[in-house]
Every structure is written in structure tokens, then in C-alpha cells.
Amino acid sequence: MQTNCIKTIDDITVIDMNRFADMDTESRQHISDLFIQTMATEGLIGFEGHPACNSGIDLSDLGHRLFSLPLEKYQSSGMAATRGFSRGALDQLMWHTGPEISADNPLFARLPPNQWLDELPDFKTVSLEMFSLLEDLSLDMMSMLAIGLKANEKDWLAAMQNHSSVLRFIYFPANGELASENIRLVEHIDAGLFAIIPPADGGGFEVYRNGDWFSVPSYDDIIFTYPGQMTEYLTNGKIKAVSHRVTSHGYREHSRLSFPYFMMPHPDFKLAAPESLIDAAAKEDYPEYTAEELLLRYFQEYLPDNYDSGWARQVTSE
């Protein structure tokens, strides 16, 4: 059994994913059990060794060139606001990219198409290359989740091979508006299964961990991840969605660029906990929503009241 692929950096468990696909059954089970245990107790884990961690792609340069453009003509409303340009809370700017879906795929009519910029011809190629690498990492994560929970790995992987994940470029300008003292983005949880976080340009990202706020470090070759609401439902509360925020502590005079990949399954994937987590006497009891149903409820219940999203306004008005 291989155990030398695990280490601790800055009090965070880091898994070397370089050999995960080729590990023997016992080693894969060991790593998967560790993944579940760490997510359930710490809510944060790091990965290294995966091609996504060593891509050589300069997302920072791409992001700065992106947000230096006049992007208003790419701004959409309603469901389409989850692709292309949108404005977040206060002065937060975002660009969203989802999977490229062929016209013969049933999801083609259900998910908005990606938008691309004439002014930035390499944006499509580079962002889709990074999207593909993070997509591959999300499949390994889904395998670990299924193996560790004794779920149907084949079915769970199928939900991630035809999925609705989003790669988001997020920009906070230097000396920008604050939601409250030292807070750029207020505390919240994410909707999806996991947020996968490549290295950011600029600090201030914090997760609520072990009863206190923890500043997440940034390394060129490590990608961090934490669970969202869908994982909480899928695991019947064994793994809780992690609260997080963006602060301005020591970073107010600097802009911040981040590139989270929000891991979301097929919209019809049922967030039903495996039998290993069903206990009639358990205190936690989560309804079995589909991913799409829970996503819509998330917009209604968890987004801050002042969140400026066309999709959020559309959903909450229904």
C-alpha cells in the first residue's frame, strides 16, 4: 500500500495525486478514506502532483488582460448570467465558463452556451485547457468520495462526466468597496459539490475551520478544495459545507484575482446519501433533491440579499 503520497503543509493535509489512477485497490481505499475523514473534520484539503497543479498556464496574466477590457457587452441576465461576464457583490467582477456541450447532448438545451471574446483570442483556448485539467481532477475527487463512502463509483463518475461545473475568474480591484470593515466578500457557503481552488493572485481568502477563520495560503503547485452544499446533502451531513469569505487584511491596496472551479454534477443527479450513511437514529436528515433542485433552493436561501445576479433575481422571483 502506498502511503508516501500524503503530507502536511501549513497544517493542511496535502495528497499527491500523481499516482492515484494507478494505485492498487488497497491504496486507493486508504487515500479515499483519508479524503473523507479530512473533509469531515477539517473541511479543507490540498492536492499536488496532478497535471492541473503543474499546468504552466498563467491564469493571472489571462485574468488581468480579461478584466482590463470593457466587458459590459458580454453581460447577460437570467440563467445566461452564469456564462460570460457578470457583476457580483459591490465591485466584484466575474467571468464564467462551463463545459462545451455538443448540440446532440440533451444538456445543450438546458445549460447556457459559453461566451468568447473577440478582443482576447487566446482566452477560449487557455481557459478550456484549464477547465479540462480541473475537470479531470474533479473525476478523481468523485472517485475518492464514492470509494470512501462505499457508494456506486460508476454512477457517481457518470454524473461528473456529463456535468454542469463552472470555472470562474473573479476580480476584486485595489482599494475597492468593502461589504463591512475589512471584508471584501461576506461569509457564505457554495452551492456545488466542491470548490477547487488553483493558486490566486492576491491574498485574503479565508475558510471557517476548527472554530476559527483560517487564511488559505497560496502555492504555485498546490490546489486546495473545500465542500459545498451539494456534498453536505449527498453525505447526509457527514461532510458539511464550509463557510468562507474574502477579507482585505493586508491586501486592501492590491487587486485580487482568483479562479475557482465549482464542481457540479449532471443537473438530474440525485443527491441521495449511500446506504453507509443512512441511520434511522441519525440527527441529520436531508431530503433527496436533484442537483438542479438544490441549486435553485440555494439561490433562494443562501445568497446575500444584496447579491447582484440576474439569475438569482430570476430564481427568487419564481
Long-range contacts (C-beta under 8 A, 24 or more apart in sequence): 1-26, 1-27, 1-30, 2-27, 2-30, 3-27, 3-30, 5-31, 5-49, 6-31, 6-34, 9-46, 9-217, 9-219, 9-222, 10-217, 12-42, 12-44, 12-45, 12-46, 12-217, 12-224, 13-38, 13-42, 13-45, 13-46, 14-45, 14-46, 14-47, 14-48, 14-222, 15-45, 15-46, 15-47, 15-48, 16-47, 16-48, 16-49, 17-47, 17-48, 17-49, 17-50, 17-53, 17-137, 17-140, 18-48, 18-49, 18-50, 19-49, 20-140, 20-144, 21-140, 28-143, 28-144, 28-147, 29-147, 29-148, 31-144, 32-143, 32-144, 32-145, 32-146, 32-147, 32-148, 33-148, 35-141, 35-144, 35-145, 35-148, 36-144, 36-145, 36-148, 36-149, 36-238, 36-239, 39-226, 39-227, 39-231, 39-239, 40-238, 40-239, 40-240, 42-209, 42-210, 43-207, 43-208, 43-209, 43-226, 43-227, 43-239, 43-240, 43-242, 44-207, 44-209, 44-214, 44-216, 44-224, 44-225, 44-226, 44-242, 45-224, 45-225, 45-226, 46-222, 46-223, 46-224, 46-225, 47-137, 47-222, 47-223, 47-224, 47-225, 48-221, 48-222, 48-223, 50-133, 50-136, 50-137, 50-140, 50-223, 51-133, 51-136, 52-130, 52-133, 52-134, 52-136, 52-137, 52-196, 52-198, 52-223, 53-221, 53-222, 53-223, 54-221, 55-129, 55-130, 55-133, 57-126, 57-129, 57-130, 59-130, 59-169, 59-198, 59-201, 59-257, 59-259, 60-201, 60-257, 62-120, 62-122, 62-123, 62-126, 62-127, 62-169, 63-169, 63-171, 63-201, 63-257, 63-259, 64-201, 64-257, 65-120, 66-95, 66-117, 66-120, 66-123, 66-169, 66-171, 67-93, 67-95, 67-169, 67-171, 67-257, 69-117, 69-119, 69-120, 71-95, 74-115, 74-117, 76-112, 76-115, 76-310, 77-310, 77-311, 77-314, 78-310, 78-311, 78-314, 79-112, 79-311, 79-314, 80-112, 80-310, 80-311, 81-309, 81-310, 81-311, 82-112, 82-166, 82-311, 83-112, 83-113, 83-114, 83-115, 84-114, 84-115, 85-115, 86-309, 86-310, 87-308, 88-170, 88-185, 88-307, 88-308, 88-309, 89-179, 89-185, 89-186, 89-304, 89-306, 89-307, 89-308, 90-176, 90-177, 90-178, 90-179, 90-184, 91-172, 91-173, 91-176, 91-177, 92-170, 92-171, 92-172, 92-184, 92-185, 93-170, 93-171, 93-173, 94-168, 94-169, 94-170, 94-171, 95-168, 95-169, 96-166, 96-167, 96-168, 97-127, 97-128, 97-131, 97-166, 97-167, 97-168, 98-164, 98-165, 98-166, 98-167, 99-131, 99-135, 99-163, 99-164, 99-165, 100-128, 105-162, 107-162, 107-164, 107-266, 107-267, 110-267, 111-164, 111-267, 127-167, 127-169, 130-167, 130-198, 130-259, 131-167, 131-261, 134-165, 134-167, 134-196, 134-198, 134-261, 135-163, 135-165, 137-196, 137-223, 138-163, 138-165, 138-194, 138-196, 138-261, 138-263, 141-194, 141-196, 141-225, 141-263, 142-193, 145-193, 145-231, 145-234, 149-235, 149-238, 149-274, 149-276, 149-277, 150-274, 150-275, 150-276, 151-274, 151-276, 152-274, 156-265, 158-266, 159-265, 159-266, 159-269, 159-291, 160-263, 160-265, 160-266, 162-266, 163-263, 163-264, 163-265, 163-266, 164-264, 164-265, 164-266, 164-267, 164-291, 165-192, 165-261, 165-262, 165-263, 165-264, 166-261, 166-262, 166-264, 167-259, 167-260, 167-261, 167-262, 168-259, 168-260, 168-261, 168-262, 169-257, 169-258, 169-259, 170-256, 170-257, 170-258, 170-259, 170-260, 171-255, 171-256, 171-257, 172-202, 172-246, 172-255, 172-256, 172-257, 173-255, 174-252, 174-253, 174-254, 174-255, 175-252, 175-253, 176-255, 178-248, 182-247, 182-248, 182-249, 183-245, 183-246, 183-247, 183-248, 184-246, 184-247, 184-248, 184-256, 185-245, 185-246, 186-245, 186-304, 187-243, 187-244, 187-245, 188-243, 188-244, 188-245, 188-302, 188-303, 188-304, 189-228, 189-229, 189-241, 189-242, 189-243, 189-244, 189-302, 190-228, 190-229, 190-241, 190-244, 190-262, 191-228, 191-229, 191-230, 191-262, 191-264, 191-294, 191-295, 191-298, 191-299, 191-302, 192-228, 192-229, 192-230, 192-262, 192-263, 192-264, 193-227, 193-228, 193-230, 193-231, 193-234, 193-263, 193-264, 193-265, 194-225, 194-226, 194-227, 194-228, 194-231, 194-263, 195-225, 195-226, 195-228, 195-260, 195-261, 195-262, 195-263, 196-223, 196-224, 196-225, 196-260, 196-261, 196-262, 196-263, 197-223, 197-224, 197-225, 197-226, 197-258, 197-259, 197-260, 197-261, 198-223, 198-259, 198-260, 198-261, 199-223, 200-256, 200-257, 200-258, 200-259, 201-255, 201-256, 201-257, 201-258, 202-251, 202-254, 202-255, 202-256, 202-257, 202-258, 203-250, 203-251, 203-256, 204-246, 204-247, 204-248, 204-249, 204-250, 204-251, 204-256, 205-244, 205-245, 205-246, 205-258, 206-244, 206-245, 206-246, 206-247, 207-242, 207-243, 207-244, 208-242, 208-243, 208-244, 209-242, 213-245, 215-249, 228-262, 228-263, 229-294, 229-298, 229-302, 230-264, 230-265, 230-271, 230-291, 230-294, 230-295, 232-286, 233-271, 233-273, 233-286, 233-287, 233-289, 233-294, 234-271, 234-272, 234-273, 235-273, 235-277, 236-273, 236-277, 236-278, 236-282, 236-284, 236-285, 236-286, 237-282, 237-284, 237-286, 238-273, 238-277, 238-284, 264-291, 264-295, 265-291, 266-291, 267-291, 267-292, 267-295, 268-292
